[in-house]
Amino acid sequence: MTDREIIQGLIARDDRVTRDFFFVRCRPLFLSIIQKVFNHEVEYDEFVNELYLYLMADDAKRLREFEYRSSVYQWLKVVAVRFFIRRRREMIENSHRESLYDEGDEPVGDSYPASTDIENLFALMPNQRYVLVIRRLILEDEEPALLAKELGITVDNLYNIKRRAMAQLTQVALNDIKEYER
C-alpha cells in the first residue's frame, strides 16, 4: 500500500486500512514512541485512540496536511512525538501513579455484602485507573463529560477506558471464581 492509499483510506475511515496501519504497520514505531516519550506505562490501545482522534479531528485536517515530502511513517513519528509530549501528563497510565481516590475510602453503598465483593475485586485489579473509572461512572453515576474533563481526556477515550476496565474486571472476577473452586 502506498502512502497516498494509506492517507486516503484513513480519511475515508476504511476499517481495514485503519486497523492495518495503526495496529500492524505502526506498532513498532508507536511502541518506540511510548517508551521514549513516557516515563510511565501507557496502554497501546489508549495511545492509538488518542492519536487517531487527534489526526481525525476537524474532518481529518492533520491527515489532509500531509504533503508526501517524506514517508507517512516519518511524518507520523514527528506528529505523534510532538502531540504526546504535549499530552504526556494527561495520559492515563497503569497503576504506577497515585490513585485519584483515597485507599481508605468507604465502599460505595451501604453494608450490603455485594459492595464488599466488588471492593475485593477492585483490589485484585492491576490497573487502579480502571477502578476509578468504574467506580465513578457506574457506581457513582458521574457525568462522563465531567470525569473526562477531570482526567484530561476526551469522552470518547473515557468510554474506551470504561470498556477495557469492564473487561479487566470481568477477567479478575473469572480468575477469582476459578481460584475459589480450587
N, C-alpha and C positions, 0 to 999 in steps of 0.2 A: 504494500500500500504506500502511495506517495504521500508527502507532506500535505499536498493540496487535498488529496482524498481524505486524509485524516481530519484536517480542519473542516472541510465541508461536511463530513459525517458527524463531527461533534456539533457543529452549528445546526445541522438538521436533526439533532438529538437521536441519531441512529444508535439503538441499544447495542448492537453487535460491535460497531466501531468504538463506542464509548467504553464498553466493558473490556474489549481487547486492548485499547490504548491505555486506560488507566490501571487495569489490574494485571496486565501481562507485559506489554511493551515498556511501560514506565515504572514498573515495580522496582527494579534495581536502582533506578535514578531516585525515586521517591524515598526508598529506604535509606539511601545515602544522605539525602537532604534531611530527613528526620534525625539521623544520627548526628549530623553536623550542626543543625540549627537548634535543636532542643537538648537541654541538659537533663531532661526527664523523659519518661516513656510516653509516647503518643501512639495511639492506635492507628494503624494504616487506613482503615475504613474512614475514620474521622478526618484524617489528613486529606484523603481523596475527596471526601464530601465537601470540606471547606474550600479546597482548591477549585473543585468543579463549580460550586456556587459562585465563587469569585469570577471564574472565567466566563460563566454563562449570564452573569448579571447584565442588565441593560441590553437585552437581545444579543447576548454573546459579544459584547463590544470588544473585550480584550482579544478574543479569538479573531475577530474581524480585523484587528490592528496588526496581526501577524503579516509581515511583508515578504516572507520567503527569502530573506537575505542570508539566513543561516538555517540549520535543520530545525525542525519543530522541537526536537529534544533539547537542543542548546538554548533556544528561545524560552522554552518552558522551564528549564532549570533556572534561568535568571529571574523569570517572573515568579516562580514558586519560592525561591530563596528570599527575594525581596518581600513578597507577601507574608511569608511565615516569620520573618524577622520582626515585622511589624505586629504580627498576631501571636507570637510565641507566649506571651504572658497570659493571653486569653484562652489558649487552647487547653482543653480538659485533658489531664493526664490520668494515668492509673493511680493507684493508691500511694504513690511516693510523696505526695504533698499532703499537708494537713487537711483533714476533712472540714467542710463548711458547717458541720453541726458538731455539738459537743458530745463526746462519747458518753457522758453521764446523763444525757437527756433521757427522760422517761419514755417508755414505749408509747406509741400513738394509741389512743383509745383507752378504754377502761382496763380493768384487771382480767378481762376475758383471756383465756389461755391462748387463743389464736394470736394475740398481739405478742405474746412471749415466743410463740413458734416463729413468727415472722422475724422477730429480733434475732433469734438464734440463727435463722437462715442468713439474715443480713451480716451477721458476724462471720459467717463462713465465706461470704463473697469476697474475692480478691480485690475487686475494684470498688472502693468506697464512694467514688463519684456516682457509680450506678445506684448505690444505695440511696444517696442523696436525691437523685432524680426520681426514683420510685417513691421514696418517702414523700417528697414534696408534690409531685404530680398526681400520684394515685391516692396515697393515704391522706394527705392534707388537702387535696383538690385545689392546688395553687394554679393560678392562671399561667399557661405556658409562656405567654409573652413576657410576663414579669420574671419568671425564673430564667428564661433565656437571656434577658437583659442583665440580670444579676450575675449570670455565669459568663457573660460577654460572648455569647454565641447566637446564631440565628435560631429561630423557632424550628425551621426545617432540621437543623442539626440536632436540636433538642429531641425531636421526635425520633431521629435515627439513634440517638444515645438511649432513649427510652426503650426502643425495640431491642437493642443489644443488651440493655440492663435486664429486661424481662427474660431474654434468652439465657443470660447468665444465672439469674435467679432460678429459672426452671431447671437448669443443669445442676445447680447446687442442691436443689430440693430432691432431684432424682438420685444424686450421689448420696445424699443423706438417707434416703429411703433404702438404698442398696446396703449402706453401712449398717442400718438398723436391722435389716433382715439377716445379716450375717451372724 
